[in-house]
């Protein structure tokens, strides 16, 4: 009588499981290694991290991958002038810019950035295509356009366009304001008007001093919808 030989199922099963575990381990190791590279790192204390990696991995959380922030709590950076972005990042890094909505986020994020990273971030966002926001009430926007182009002569307030460009695209050290969130613009005008939390804005403090709330809301509504390339 022949004895039946049972297949070593346990051995085969164990070998299969071990093989699967090895494959998973290799895949996980590859993923972890990939996330740890400087091109994908969120580390802000390493000067070797490329500026674009910081823009995509860190800045994008608030300002959007392409710099067109969707929340009015955060400014749009797409198309912003490089010199202005550099000055603001340096202001946060040195703690000279102290408006709460800014420093609560930016002091910590900027403190270890190198000059090369700051310049690279400014260049990255300047190269992005800005997108205009929604249009508001026509009458209010018309009033805002008048203020932007002509100022408020009765109060000796100069035209915004004289510094920010004919279409709000920015000019020299003066920032791009075209397409910016209206709520953000009003918030910053109030900072200039009521506080000394932005020391580099001495000129703006004088200009904003006599603006009414209605003036601010009108010019901000107009600028939000301006599509200047």
C-alpha positions in Angstrom: 0.0 0.0 0.0 1.5 3.4 -1.1 1.7 6.2 1.4 0.3 9.5 0.0 2.7 12.4 0.4 0.9 15.7 1.4 2.3 18.9 -0.2 4.1 21.2 2.2 1.4 23.8 2.1 2.5 25.6 5.2 6.0 26.0 3.8 4.7 27.3 0.5 2.3 29.7 2.2 5.0 31.0 4.5 7.4 31.5 1.6 4.7 33.4 -0.3 3.9 35.7 2.7 7.6 36.4 3.2 8.0 37.3 -0.4 5.0 39.7 -0.3 6.4 41.3 2.8 9.7 41.8 1.2 8.1 43.5 -1.8 6.1 45.8 0.5 9.2 46.7 2.4 11.0 47.5 -0.7 8.2 49.7 -2.0 7.9 51.5 1.3 11.6 52.1 1.5 11.5 53.5 -2.0 8.6 55.9 -1.2 10.3 57.1 2.0 13.5 57.7 0.2 11.7 59.6 -2.4 10.0 61.8 0.2 13.3 62.5 1.9 15.0 63.9 -1.2 15.6 67.7 -1.3 13.3 68.0 -4.2 10.4 66.9 -2.1 11.4 68.0 1.4 9.4 70.3 3.6 12.4 71.1 5.7 12.9 74.8 6.0 16.2 74.7 7.9 18.3 73.3 5.1 19.8 75.7 2.6 20.2 72.9 0.1 16.4 72.6 -0.4 15.5 74.2 -3.8 13.2 77.2 -3.6 10.7 75.6 -6.0 10.4 72.6 -3.6 9.6 75.0 -0.8 7.1 76.8 -3.0 5.3 73.5 -3.9 5.6 71.7 -0.6 5.1 74.6 1.9 4.0 77.9 0.4 1.3 76.2 -1.7 -0.7 75.2 1.4 -1.8 78.9 1.8 -0.9 80.6 -1.5 -1.7 77.9 -4.0 0.7 75.9 -6.2 0.6 78.6 -8.8 0.4 81.5 -6.4 -3.3 82.2 -6.9 -4.5 81.8 -3.4 -8.1 80.9 -3.1 -8.7 82.1 0.4 -8.7 85.9 0.9 -6.9 85.3 4.2 -3.8 84.9 2.1 -2.5 87.1 -0.6 -2.1 86.0 -4.2 1.6 85.9 -5.1 1.3 85.0 -8.8 2.9 87.6 -10.9 4.1 89.6 -7.9 7.2 91.6 -8.4 10.4 89.8 -7.3 11.8 92.8 -5.5 8.6 93.2 -3.4 8.4 89.5 -2.4 12.1 89.6 -1.4 11.6 92.6 0.7 8.5 91.1 2.5 10.2 87.8 3.2 13.2 89.6 4.6 10.8 91.8 6.7 9.2 88.7 8.2 12.6 87.0 8.7 13.9 90.0 10.6 10.6 90.5 12.5 10.3 94.0 11.0 6.8 93.2 9.6 4.6 92.7 12.6 1.0 92.8 11.3 -0.7 89.8 13.1 -2.2 88.2 10.0 1.3 88.1 8.6 3.7 87.3 11.4 1.6 84.5 12.9 2.5 82.4 9.9 5.5 84.0 8.3 8.0 84.6 11.1 8.4 80.9 11.8 8.4 79.9 8.1 10.9 82.5 7.0 13.4 82.5 9.9 15.8 79.9 8.4 15.4 80.8 4.7 18.7 81.6 3.0 19.1 84.6 0.6 19.2 82.2 -2.3 15.9 80.5 -1.2 14.2 83.9 -0.7 15.3 85.1 -4.2 14.3 81.8 -5.7 10.8 81.9 -4.1 10.3 85.5 -5.4 11.4 84.4 -8.9 9.1 81.3 -8.8 6.0 83.2 -7.9 6.8 86.1 -10.2 6.8 83.6 -13.1 3.3 82.3 -12.3 0.3 83.6 -14.3 -2.0 85.7 -12.1 -5.7 85.2 -12.3 -8.2 88.1 -11.7 -10.9 87.7 -9.1 -14.7 88.2 -9.4 -16.3 91.5 -10.4 -18.3 93.4 -7.9 -21.1 95.9 -8.0 -20.6 98.1 -11.1 -21.2 101.4 -9.3 -18.7 100.6 -6.5 -16.1 99.4 -9.0 -16.5 102.6 -11.0 -15.8 104.6 -7.9 -12.8 102.4 -7.1 -11.4 102.9 -10.6 -11.7 106.7 -10.2 -9.7 106.5 -6.9 -7.1 104.2 -8.4 -6.6 106.4 -11.5 -7.1 109.9 -10.1 -6.9 109.6 -6.3 -9.1 111.8 -4.1 -8.1 115.3 -5.1 -10.3 116.9 -2.4 -8.1 115.2 0.3 -4.8 115.5 -1.7 -4.7 111.7 -2.0 -2.7 110.8 -5.1 -3.7 108.2 -7.6 -2.8 104.6 -6.7 -1.6 104.0 -10.3 1.2 106.5 -9.8 3.1 103.9 -7.8 1.4 100.6 -8.6 1.3 101.0 -12.4 -1.5 101.9 -14.7 -3.1 98.5 -14.4 -2.0 97.7 -10.9 0.7 95.4 -12.2 3.3 96.8 -9.9 6.2 99.2 -10.4 9.7 99.0 -9.1 9.5 98.3 -5.3 5.8 98.8 -5.3 3.7 95.6 -5.4 1.3 94.2 -7.9 -2.3 94.8 -6.6 -4.2 93.8 -9.7 -6.3 90.7 -9.2 -5.6 90.7 -5.4 -8.4 89.6 -3.0 -10.5 92.6 -2.1 -10.7 91.6 1.5 -7.0 91.2 1.8 -6.4 94.7 0.2 -8.8 96.3 2.7 -7.2 94.6 5.6 -3.7 95.9 4.5 -5.0 99.4 4.0 -6.4 99.4 7.5 -3.0 98.2 8.8 -1.3 101.1 7.1 -3.9 103.6 8.2 -4.2 102.6 11.9 -0.9 101.0 12.9 2.8 101.0 12.5 3.0 97.3 12.0 4.5 97.7 8.5 7.5 100.0 9.0 8.4 100.0 5.3 5.0 101.5 4.5 5.6 105.1 5.6 4.3 106.4 2.3 1.2 104.2 2.4 0.5 105.3 5.9 0.2 108.9 4.7 -1.9 108.0 1.7 -4.3 105.7 3.6 -4.7 108.1 6.5 -7.7 110.0 5.0 -9.2 107.1 3.1 -12.7 106.3 4.3 -14.0 102.7 4.7 -16.1 103.3 1.5 -13.0 104.5 -0.4 -11.0 101.3 0.6 -13.8 98.9 -0.3 -14.4 100.6 -3.6 -10.7 100.6 -4.8 -10.3 97.0 -3.5 -13.3 95.8 -5.4 -12.1 97.4 -8.5 -8.5 96.0 -8.2 -9.8 92.5 -7.5 -11.3 92.2 -10.9 -8.4 93.8 -12.9 -6.8 91.3 -15.2 -3.3 92.8 -15.8 -0.8 90.5 -17.3 
